[in-house]
Structure formats: C-alpha cells, structure tokens
Amino acid sequence: MGQTARVSVFTWTAAVSLAAWLWLLLCQGFFWRTDVRLPPRREPAEWPDVCVVVPARDEAAVLPLSLPSLLAQDYPGRAEVFLVDDGSTDGTGELARELAARHGGLPLTVTSPGEPPTGWTGKLWAVRHGIALARARGPEYLLLTDADIAHEQDSLRLLVAAARTGGFAVVSQMARLRVASVWERLVVPAFVYFFAQLYPFRRIGRKGSRTAAAAGGCVLLRADTAERARIPDAIRHAVIDDVALARAVKGTGGHVWLGLADRVDSVRPYPRLHDLWRMVSRSAYAQLRHNPLLLLGTVAGLALVYLVPPAAVLAGAVTGSTPTLLAGAAAWLVMAATYLPMLRYYRQPPWLAPLLPFTAFLYLLMTVDSAVQHYRGRGAAWKGRTYARPDAVTDEG
C-alpha cells in the first residue's frame, strides 16, 4: 500500500509538472520563440536629434570594444554621446577621451556626477546626470546604453526608425550576451530564456498589456516621455532599473517594445561560474521584491517545473511506474523543445537543451543566495558599491 501511495504521488506530481509545461508552451505569450526582433520600420523624412547616455564605472577593460562602435554610428541626424564616469578608479574617463581622439566620429562629452546621494543607486544617479546634460541639447530621443554594449554601425538608425514608425515611447533590445566559456554556454542562454518566460516579449509590445520590461543595455527612450514619467527620479532606488523604467513609462500610457537584438552585443566576459553567480544573485531577490513568500513560491515553482521532470523519469525507472516515467519524460521533452530556439539564437549545440534542469537548479541556488545576502544586510551590489536594503532607503518626493 505504501509503495502504491508513493508511486501515485510521483505520478501526480509529474502530471502536474507536465500540465505546467503545456500551459507555458501555449499560454505564456509564446515566450520560447525568438522571432521578436525590431518591428517593421521606415526611415523618417527628417531624422530627430538623439543624445546617447552611457553610465560607466570601472569599465576600462571593455570600453575599447564598445565605445568606438557608438562613436562610429552612421546616423543621418544629429547625435551626441555623453559618457558619465561614475567614480571609476581604473581611468575609464581618460580612456574614453583617448578613444574619441583616436577614432573620431560622434561628439563625446565625458563627465562625472560625484557620489550618489542617499536613496539613489549609482548607475541611475549617473544616468540622471547624463540626461540633464542631454536635455540642454533638446533631443527628441535618448539612447541609454551600458558601457559594455557594442552597436553595429546602423544600430541607432534602426532603433530610431522603429520607434518613429511604431509610435513607441521605448524601443529596447536585449543585447546578445557573450557566450564563449563553458559556464557562459551553460548559463547565459538560460538567463535570457528565463527572462522571456517572466516577461514575454509579445505581451510587452501589445498595447494595453500590463507586462512591462526593457533591457538596460539598449533603451531608446523619447525625451518627453522620460520627463513625463520622471525618469530616472521616479526609479532612483531601483536595482533592476530596466524593468522599473518600462513600468514607469507604461504607467504614463507610453507604448513599450522589447525584443532580441541582431546587431547589439555585450562584450563583457563571464568566464567563471562565480562571475555569473554574482550577476544573477545581485538582483534576484530584488526581482522578488524582497518578499519571503515570493521566494518560497519561486523555489517551489522552479522545483516543480524544472526539477520534477528528470526526478520523475528516475523515480519511474526505479519503481517501475510507467505513468510516472512517461509523464516526467514528456514534461522534460517539452522543456527541452522550448529551449532549443534560444540555443539556436546563441548558436549553441542542441544537446545543451536536456541540461536545462541542471541550469535551473543553479538559478534556484543563486536566488536563495541572493536572499541570504539580503538578510545578512549586505544589500545589492554594483561595481563595488553596495546599496542599503530597500526599507532603509529614503523615498523623498
């Protein structure tokens, strides 16, 4: 009787996992598809002015691979780059000036805002400083891009054309992250896959949808929308600033678009598991709004959706329960099949798809570690700067 009860529990759990995967496959905005690229566009008769704002803190290692691509933009209108050196200790500002003198191209202004006041994350304080300088030029659009992002020569042109054609307040592209080391191959495509599962790109771009997200490495934002939504002041404490920005824009009625990039790439390396672990754990618990119940629900959900299928296959084989084995195998198959398009996008071999449960387990541990760091009082960290817990951050005005 006990053996039968255990088999029944295994079978029902595997069946629930399979049902969850069928729902994700068909009802979660087709998140697994990778064909959401820049929307249809036509070139405007008159190209608007654009200011590019680049917050940079200790970016000397990647700047030679990224900044020249921004300065070399083939943009028919007036464009200018503002690099905001956020307290770097590695000569980021000086290197930026040297690169501009060597490569030429778009005008570059290098500035520094000083230390952020209480209640601001350093990156957003740098963005605020850059936007304030840019507004003096009266641009129609702001391109917010990170210092590790390399743009193809026509990137700005395509972004502006897409925004103008579609009437978007925000056009954002998820930069293609570097995939070179063993750990990058295992973790990076899954990172984008999980993000798309949480924020299906098709839903974000749909008018009237409440789903809001952007990719901070590449955000083209209408300047008047930024002013209306009080960006970045309204999101000054946000660790996950790109999602907060998109929510603020949608909150004012702005139309947001997010998709995968073909011509925008991150050049930042994450060669070790430790590097990737820090990237994820830095903001994982903030994504859950530092809520213990959401953490428990996330851990349970990850276990049910990603860990139960292989466990059910093993349990079914050991106990001789064919229903358990079949339900687990079917769920695992759907999981792997939905991951294949992302692996193709990242030009990775398909045999990585069945390893997704292992990668999901790593993400589960990273999320728990993020919560542990939070309750130890360490807060979120960015480039050597640690921020207080949200309940200790003032929220003035």
MOVEN-V50945 format. One record per residue. RES is the residue in one letter. OMEGA is omega in radians with two decimals (* if undefined). Layout:
# MOVEN-V50945
res={RES | RES}
omega={OMEGA | OMEGA}
This chain:
# MOVEN-V50945
res={M | G | Q | T | A | R | V | S | V | F | T | W | T | A | A | V | S | L | A | A | W | L | W | L | L | L | C | Q | G | F | F | W | R | T | D | V | R | L | P | P | R | R | E | P | A | E | W | P | D | V | C | V | V | V | P | A | R | D | E | A | A | V | L | P | L | S | L | P | S | L | L | A | Q | D | Y | P | G | R | A | E | V | F | L | V | D | D | G | S | T | D | G | T | G | E | L | A | R | E | L | A | A | R | H | G | G | L | P | L | T | V | T | S | P | G | E | P | P | T | G | W | T | G | K | L | W | A | V | R | H | G | I | A | L | A | R | A | R | G | P | E | Y | L | L | L | T | D | A | D | I | A | H | E | Q | D | S | L | R | L | L | V | A | A | A | R | T | G | G | F | A | V | V | S | Q | M | A | R | L | R | V | A | S | V | W | E | R | L | V | V | P | A | F | V | Y | F | F | A | Q | L | Y | P | F | R | R | I | G | R | K | G | S | R | T | A | A | A | A | G | G | C | V | L | L | R | A | D | T | A | E | R | A | R | I | P | D | A | I | R | H | A | V | I | D | D | V | A | L | A | R | A | V | K | G | T | G | G | H | V | W | L | G | L | A | D | R | V | D | S | V | R | P | Y | P | R | L | H | D | L | W | R | M | V | S | R | S | A | Y | A | Q | L | R | H | N | P | L | L | L | L | G | T | V | A | G | L | A | L | V | Y | L | V | P | P | A | A | V | L | A | G | A | V | T | G | S | T | P | T | L | L | A | G | A | A | A | W | L | V | M | A | A | T | Y | L | P | M | L | R | Y | Y | R | Q | P | P | W | L | A | P | L | L | P | F | T | A | F | L | Y | L | L | M | T | V | D | S | A | V | Q | H | Y | R | G | R | G | A | A | W | K | G | R | T | Y | A | R | P | D | A | V | T | D | E | G}
omega={3.13 | 3.13 | -3.14 | 3.13 | 3.13 | 3.12 | 3.14 | 3.12 | 3.11 | -3.08 | -3.13 | 3.11 | 3.10 | 3.13 | 3.10 | 3.10 | 3.10 | 3.11 | 3.11 | -3.14 | 3.09 | 3.09 | 3.12 | -3.12 | -2.96 | -2.95 | -3.11 | 3.02 | -3.09 | -3.06 | -3.02 | 3.12 | -3.07 | -3.10 | 3.08 | 3.12 | -3.10 | -3.08 | 3.13 | -3.04 | 3.00 | -3.09 | 3.13 | 3.11 | 3.11 | -3.06 | -3.11 | 3.06 | -3.13 | 2.98 | -3.12 | -3.13 | -3.09 | 3.01 | -3.05 | 3.08 | -3.14 | -3.07 | -3.08 | -3.10 | -3.07 | -3.04 | 3.12 | 3.13 | -3.03 | -3.04 | 3.11 | 3.14 | 3.07 | -3.12 | -3.08 | -3.10 | 3.09 | -3.07 | -3.05 | -3.14 | 3.13 | 3.14 | -3.09 | -3.09 | 3.05 | 3.07 | -3.09 | -3.11 | -3.02 | 3.04 | -3.12 | 3.08 | -3.08 | 3.11 | -3.13 | -3.10 | -3.14 | 3.13 | 3.12 | 3.12 | 3.12 | -3.14 | 3.12 | 3.13 | -3.09 | -3.02 | -3.08 | 3.12 | -3.10 | 3.08 | -3.14 | 2.99 | 3.08 | -3.08 | 3.12 | -3.06 | -3.00 | -3.10 | -3.13 | 3.06 | 3.11 | 3.11 | 3.13 | 2.89 | -3.07 | -3.11 | -3.10 | 3.04 | 3.08 | 3.10 | 3.13 | 3.13 | 3.13 | 3.14 | 3.12 | 3.09 | -3.10 | -3.08 | 3.10 | 3.11 | 3.13 | -3.12 | 3.03 | -3.11 | 2.99 | 3.00 | 3.08 | -3.08 | -3.11 | -3.06 | 3.13 | -3.06 | 3.08 | -3.10 | 2.96 | -2.96 | -3.10 | -3.05 | -3.11 | 3.13 | -3.12 | 3.12 | -3.12 | 3.12 | 3.13 | -3.13 | -3.13 | -3.09 | -3.06 | -3.10 | -3.09 | 2.99 | 3.10 | 2.92 | -3.06 | 3.09 | 3.04 | -3.09 | 3.08 | -3.10 | -3.14 | 3.10 | -3.09 | -3.12 | 3.13 | -3.10 | 3.08 | 3.12 | -3.08 | -2.95 | -2.97 | 3.12 | 3.11 | 3.11 | 3.14 | 3.09 | 3.13 | 3.12 | 3.14 | 3.09 | 3.10 | -3.08 | -3.12 | -3.03 | -3.13 | -3.14 | -3.13 | -3.08 | -3.10 | 3.12 | -3.14 | 3.13 | 3.13 | 3.11 | -3.07 | 3.06 | 3.03 | 3.09 | -2.96 | -3.12 | -3.08 | -3.12 | 3.00 | -2.98 | 3.04 | -3.09 | 3.13 | 3.06 | 3.11 | 3.14 | -3.12 | -3.12 | 3.13 | 3.11 | 0.18 | -3.04 | -3.08 | -3.10 | -2.94 | -3.10 | -2.97 | 3.01 | 3.07 | -2.94 | -3.08 | 3.10 | 3.12 | 3.11 | -3.12 | 3.11 | 3.12 | 3.13 | 3.12 | 3.12 | 3.09 | 3.10 | -3.14 | -3.14 | -3.06 | 3.05 | 3.08 | 3.10 | 3.12 | -3.08 | 2.98 | -2.97 | 3.09 | -3.01 | 2.98 | 3.14 | -3.12 | 3.12 | 3.00 | -2.97 | -3.08 | 3.06 | 3.14 | -3.13 | 3.12 | 3.13 | 3.14 | -3.13 | -3.08 | -3.05 | 3.12 | -3.01 | -3.03 | -3.10 | 3.03 | 3.09 | 3.11 | 3.09 | 3.10 | -3.09 | -3.12 | 3.13 | 3.07 | 3.09 | 3.13 | 3.12 | 3.13 | 3.12 | 3.12 | -3.14 | 3.10 | 3.14 | -3.12 | -3.01 | -3.00 | -3.05 | -3.12 | -3.09 | 3.11 | 3.10 | 3.12 | 3.09 | 3.13 | -3.13 | 3.12 | 3.12 | -3.09 | -3.07 | -3.10 | -3.14 | -3.14 | 3.12 | 3.13 | -3.12 | -3.09 | 3.13 | 3.11 | -3.13 | 3.13 | 3.12 | 3.13 | 3.13 | 3.10 | 3.10 | -3.11 | -3.12 | 3.13 | -3.14 | -3.08 | 3.13 | 3.12 | 3.08 | 3.09 | 3.12 | 3.13 | 3.08 | 3.13 | -3.08 | -3.09 | -3.11 | 3.05 | -3.06 | 3.14 | 3.14 | -3.11 | 3.09 | 3.12 | 3.13 | 3.11 | 3.10 | 3.07 | 3.13 | 3.07 | 3.13 | 3.11 | 3.14 | 3.10 | 3.12 | 3.09 | 3.11 | 3.13 | 3.12 | 3.13 | -3.08 | 2.97 | 3.08 | -3.10 | 3.12 | 3.10 | -3.12 | 3.06 | 3.10 | 3.07 | 3.13 | -3.11 | -3.10 | -3.13 | 3.03 | -3.08 | -3.11 | 3.09 | -3.11 | 3.12 | -3.12 | -3.06 | 2.99 | *}
